[in-house]
Amino acid sequence: MLRLLATIRKEWQLLVRDKMGLTLLFVMPVVLITVMALIQDAPFKDYQDVKFDILTVDNDHGRLGKYIREGLASGGQFNIIDTLDGHPVTEQQARELVNNGHYKISIIVPAGSTAAIVSNANRIVNDITQRMGMSVSLPVKKGADSLNVVIYFDPAAKKAFKGAIHQALDNFLTQVETDMLLGRIQQQLRRKDTTATPNDTLPIRLQAVGLKEHATGTSKQLDVVSNSVQHNVPAWSIFAMFFIVIPIAGNMIREREDGSLLRMKLIPGSYLLILAGKMLFFVGICLLQFYLMMLVGIYAMPLLDLPKLVMGHDQGATLLVAGAIGLAATAYGILIGTLFKTPNQALNFGAISIVILSAIGGIWIPLEVMPANMQVIGHLSPLSWGLDAINDIYLRNGDIGYVWKNVLRLVLTGGVMLAVAGFVEKRRMN
Amino acid sequence: MASIAVKELRKTYKGAAEATLKGLTFAFPEGKIGGLLGPNGAGKTTTISILCGLVQADGGDVMIHSLPQNAAHREQIKKIIGIVPQQIALYPQLSAVENLTYFGNLYGLKGKALYEKIMHYLEVFGLEKSAHKEIHKYSGGMKRRANIIAAILHEPDLLILDEPTAGVDVQSRSMILQFLRSYNEQGASILYTSHLLEEAQSLCDEVAIMDEGRMILQGQPESLIDELPECRNLEDVFLHYTGHALRD
């Protein structure tokens, strides 16, 4: 026990005197998560909080244009702009402004589009009443042209964004057409029903089955969406935790070079206890890093106008996951410190390998948006196991039952790395 | 009784074309200062590593204070020996007291008793004023002296020193050699390796000269010199047996 505690104290003394190491372990990650959360805030907000300006040119001045404007505005995601400098926006203006990137989207409602919808509804009602033996003839425009609501998109607009707008407009068109058709049918039915008063409305329900979104958490409900802070704070914290391989590997190589490793091995008692002390210390540092980043996510991010980090409900599971990540990172540092002969080799390999593992592991961008084959490779990265487990807790309100598989993967990987390091070290001595 | 007895020791590293040790045999009596001498590549470091139990020999026997160096006795032997490596095996960012407290703790020493022991040795080696100074601020000689203290905190019966005076000034060397004599007078055995043959001649009770993994000769320095009329000192004897060819 004494050698374990002595090793922890020695590592602490070494760390507090290593200003560069402290900066690398604590200051740089704080800067990193803050910068990444700020940079990625806008892309994450694209489909969530950001309000887009939509130029609308209503050449129809009828019900369809009104419906589209009100419908888009009611979602809260779009600002409807139909005048510029006090003058109605023209189609030419709208096209140019969108093309040169000042606006992302413009909608042109053609003249006569409401009339076309009314005419179409009248034609259907005429046809129905005629088949029912009623003599009703609502005015129908003969030889009506097919009209289109025209949409201009910023050439840089994403495909998913375009699809969402298309779908929303399609819904509005269907809704207007359906409303008009039902209005005409109600009108004719009322005319047939002589007992009905003008205020009577027929109970026509358009939606028998609706849509309602529920959180997937098993117990308490969480109202968390994946935003820049929810992704970047845990993701880059895991990245920073893995960067502990640099001081660990450097420390191990220096101990081997200056002979203190030799001295430790010549002291009676198990060297494993010294190694365990070293591991415990660095896992503790990883935990400290992790919770420091979480505090930044909770308290500092809102000061920068970013969302506050939400940590889920099972803090025990979070601690377990953070500990498992720290263990895997520390073991990786020990492996690199054993495999390489000079601090420079270890530094280069360690840093580059972590950048690669983090890139494929969904730290930079979520795995879900990567190509399918990259997703398969990405799931082999220990950093992705850590991030998956954290997301299970933070976004899916998971508990230990959700994360144990990833925790086990991290711990086993750490164990394998330590075993390889032990094998290499023993082989080197002989 | 021998403090160290080595018989027919053989070692070939994996992938090496030639054996490092080819049946090395020597012994030093207990309570004496023995010098293990040889040119670069003679196999001294491998021999010391095997003596300490860090490297496994392919064959032969090693006895340390009558205990066979094997897995069963390794921990017992570790308690008997103290090793001063050629490198300064201390943490440069820590002070002498912090370094020595750490290594003392690893030996199971702690508290006031350890602190007093550390301060005593720091005084013996003239380092008491720099006790709390970080090692990287020490001169070469100060580092060498602190390096020796780390190996004697547990008061070993056998002290093994690998080039303990390499690169130090005359005053530091004199202090180190004086301490080794006094530590030996207290009953401890010392195994010493060096390229400084004049120093070995004055310090060692017996020397063993090895080359290319084999023992060439062993005996008291003065006797070895006397055996060869053309040799005036140990260096002449050494060159007589190992030749003038460079060993890079």
Interface residues (C-beta under 8 A of the other chain):
Chain A: L2 R3 L5 A6 T7 R9 K10 Q13 L14 R17 D18 E257 D258 G259 S260 L262 R263 M264 K265 L266 I267 P268 G269 I274 R427 M429 N430
Chain B: Y13 K14 S49 C52 G53 L54 V55 Q56 E75 K78 K79 I81 I83 P85 Q86 Q87 I88 A89 L90 Y91 P92 Q93 L94 E98 T101 Y102 F103 N105 L106 Y107 G108 K110 E134 A150 A151
